[in-house]
Amino acid sequence: MPDTIMAAPVALPMQLRRAPILPATVNTEARSVDVVFTTGAAVRRRRWTGWDTSVPFDEILEVSDRAVDLTRLNAGAPALDSHSVWSSHSQVGVVERAWIEGKEGKATIRFPREGLDQAADRMFGLISDGIIRNVSVGYSIERVKVVEPAAKGEIERRIVERWTPLEVSFVTVPADPRAQVRTADQTSYPVEIVDFRLAVSADGSTFFDGLSVDNATGIVDQPRLPRFKAYTNYDNYVGVGTWTKIGLNNTDYNDQGAFDAANNHFVAPVDGTYLFGATLLYKINASATARMRGRLVLNGTTEIRGSFGEISATHVSLATAIWLQTMVPLTAGDTVELQGYFRVADGYFAADHTSFWGCKIG
């Protein structure tokens, strides 16, 4: 399955994930310790699909100098107690230096001098004694590639291609994977999701692209939207006083094959609301006294409301035309055809410009 596609900026709250402290690096004189704040390992998360329903996905952080923006950490980002950002009393240290080493993100955290802050002294003591062994990094996501599951039993993967660590916290347990759920008082950060393509499957094995977004332009497309434009490459003769189906034997495009050229009609592939339009171009046979009409017909018998039209003025061959347009709800299997009619005198509906088009809009 190809990667999922989207280029619209959205917002996410600060993300959290756990990583280890390096106990051998505890320096009691400098009051510092080194930590690994990320290894990029996949973390199982969930995204909400409704009020009380969610689906899992794996989030994978890319760890490289290109992917990780260390500006905030190297500017003296806070070391916190359990991600508490509401008070300076929660800050127990400061990030002195952050760097990427191989596939790991590392940082040196310095604590204040002994006796200055009771909470910081307590935290440094717990770390030195090996009681607190985990850190959790808070980060914002700027760019993520979504990879749809390729087979039944697999889940979506979100590969974070650009992200910024904001703080490092000392924690007892990993952050709740549902920390992504946005609340009113959480700070949000812009994120760009790239290569977004929404794919669906009825059985979990065969997937169809239902929605895609061009990453360069932001233009949304529905690749499987039923749409067509059909035309005739020959002059359709129609006598006086008889509604006649127009023979439309060619298509400019025919997504999902919904227009049946052999039977000269559109067949609705699914229930929905459809928009149709048509052009009927007059061509003289023997007399310009002909007066032409056009309409769209449902299931071969019922004129679709709003689709009827007539030109009552003098006709000019290959110039006088009728344009029809209407919207109609259809049930899967319903057919729509274009019909023409002449009164007073017969005539032709001209090749090439006599056409019929439509698409599903809802």
C-alpha positions, 0 to 999 in steps of 0.5 A: 500500500502506498504511503498516506497523503496530506499536506495540510497543517493541523495542530497536535498537543505536546507528545510524550514518550519514555527513555532511560537514565544512564546511571553510570553518568551521574556526576555528584560533583557537577550535579549532572546526569546524562539521559537518552531521551529517544531511541526512535522506537515505535510507540503504540498510540491510539487516535479517536475516530468517534466520541468513544471509539479509537484505532491504534497506530505506531508512532516512529520517531526518526532520529537524525540531525536532520529530523530532530530540532535540538534548538529548544533543548540546547537553549536551556530547556527545563528538566521537569518532574513528571511533565508538570508545566504549570509552575516553576516549582516543578522544574528540578534541573536544566538541559545543559547540552543535547546531541544525536549519537547514532540512533539515539538522542542524548542530553546532559541535565544539570541540577541546582546546587545542593540545598537550593531547592528541596524538590531538586535535591530529592530528585537528584538523590532518587536518581543517584540511588537508582530509584528514578530510572526513567525520563520522558521527553515532551515534543512537538511534531512538525512533519509526519508521514502516514503509512497505511496498513498493507495487509489484514492484521497490520496497523497504521504507522506514523513516521515522524520526519521532523520534531522538536524536543521541548522538555525532559521529565523524570517519571515513574511510569511511561506517559499515557499513550492517549496523551494525544487527546487534545484538551482545552488548556493544552498548548498545541503545535503546528504539524504538517502531515505529508503524503496523505492518502486515505485508503479503505477496505471492506475485508482488510486485505484489498484497499482503495484510495478514497481521498488524497491531498497533493503535497505541493498544492494542497488540492484534494482529490477523490480518486474513486469518485464516479464521474464521466463525460460522454459524447457522440462521434456521429450525427444522431437523427431524430424524427418529429414527435418522438423522444429518442435516446441519444447515442453517446458512444465515446467518453472523454473520461469515465472514472469507475466505468459508470457510463455504459457506452454500449447502452448509452446511459449512466449507471449509479454505482452507489447510492448518493446525490449526483449532478448531471449536465448535457449539451444538445447541438442542433444540425439541420436535416431539411428545414430550419423550422425544427424546434428541439427539446432535451431532457434527462430520464431516470431508468428509461421512463421518468423525466428528471425534474428540472432537466427539461429544456426547449429552444423555440426561436429560429434554429441555426445549424451547428450553432443553436444548442440546449444546455441542461443541468440538474441534481438528483438522488439515485439508488445503486443501479439506477440509470440516467440517459439523455434524450432528444426531441424535435417538433415541426421538423426533424433534424440531427443532434450533432456529433462531437458537441452533443455530450452528457456528463455527471458526477457524484457530489454527496 
